[in-house]
Amino acid sequence: REIAVKLVNTRSDEYAAIWSKMESIASNRLVSGELTLEVTKALAGKIKSWRYSQGALVAEETTRDAAMVFQRSLWDYDGSDSAYRRMRQARRLFRNAMRADLGLGENIEGKTIIDITAQRNKIQQELQALQAELGISKGE
């Protein structure tokens, strides 16, 4: 039980730290003109660093996959509406995967293992579709 508590606490700290970096691509940044290719590339670099840090070591596989897809969508952002939508979708999937790792639902209520499994399956399906759209194979 102590190990499980420590894992949740570590995940909570790691996930909060990477989540705070995502402010740079908030929807108001697009409207204000602050969302630039440089901003998305910089965030892609931070996500890559996170993927090779303690954060990814304590994350579930789906969360690591979601981080990689998010990183790729940031790197591929070209200013187009379709690239923006993919980036926001990847961000949402990464957020939802992190929340599932912590046992949280959309409304911050605890979820049963069955609920978490269903949520994770939905995230995996959406990730696979986005990976195909971005040309990412599972081995990357």
N, C-alpha and C positions, 0 to 999 in steps of 0.2 A: 504494500500500500504506500509506503514512504517513497518508493521509486516512482510510482505512478504520480504522486503529488509533485515530486521534483521534476518529472518530465513535463507535466502541465505547466508548472511555474516557469521552466526554462523555455518552453514553447511560447508561453504568453509574453515573456520578455523579448524573445527573438522576433516573434511575429509583430509585436507592437513597434519594434525598431524599424523593420522593413516597411511596415504599413505607413509610418510617418513620412517616408521618402516619397510616397505616391502622391502627395499633395501637389507636386510639380506638374501632374497631368490631370488635375481636377477639371471638371467641365467648365468652370469659370475661366480657366487659363486659356481655353480655346477661344472663348468669346473675347477675352481681353487682348488676344494676340500674343500672349506669353508662352503658348505651347509651340515650341520650335523644334526643328530636327535636332538641334544641339541639346535641348532639354531631354528629349526622348532617348537620345544616344547616351547621355550621362546617366539617366535612370537605368537604362539597359545594363550599363557597367556596374551599377550598384546591385542590381538583381543578380548579375553573374557572380559578383563577389559574395553575395548572400548564399548563392547555390553551393559555394565551396567553403562555407563557414559552418559554425555550430548550428545555425538556423536550419540548414538543410539536413544536417546529421540527425536532428531530432524530429524532422518532418516525416510524414507518411509519404509513400511513393507517389500517390496522386498529387500531393502538394508540391513535391519536387518537379513532377511533370508540368504542373500548372505554372510554376515559377519559370521553367524553361520556355514554355509557350509564351508567357508574358514577356520575357526577355526578348524573344524573337520578334514578337509583334511590335515592341518598342523599337527594335533595331530596324525593322522593315517600314516603320512609319515614314510616309512620304508627303504628308500634308493633305492627302485625299480623304474624302468622307468615308470611303470604304475602309481605308487603313485605320482611320480614327475609330470606327465602329469595332473593328477587330481588336484593336488595342484595348478599348473599354471592355469588350467581352472577355478578353484574356485577363484583365485586371479583376473583373467580377469573379471569374472562375478561381483565380488565385486567392482572392479574399475568402470566397466560400469554402475553399479547400482548407485554408488556415483555420477558419471558424469550425469546420467539421472536426479537425484535429483536436480542437479544444472542447469539443462536445457542445458547441453553441449553434443555435438555429438563427434564423433571420431576425427573431425578436429577442434574442439573448436569453431564451429559456433553455433549460437543459433538455437534451434529446435522448431518447432511448437508443440502444445499439442498433435496433431495427431502423429507426429514423435516420441515424447517421449512415448506415449502410446504403439506404435508398438515396440519400443525398449524395454520397460519394459515387454511387453508380451513375447518377445523373451528371455529376461533374465529369466523370470519365467519358461519358458519351459525348458531351459537348466539347471536351478537350480533344477527343479523337477527330471530330469534325473540323475543329479549328486547326489542329495539326495538319490535316490533309490540305486545308485551304492555304496554309503557310508553307506547305511542302516539307514538313518535318517528319522524318521517320522515327520510329520508336527508339532506334539505336543511337540517335544523336545526343 
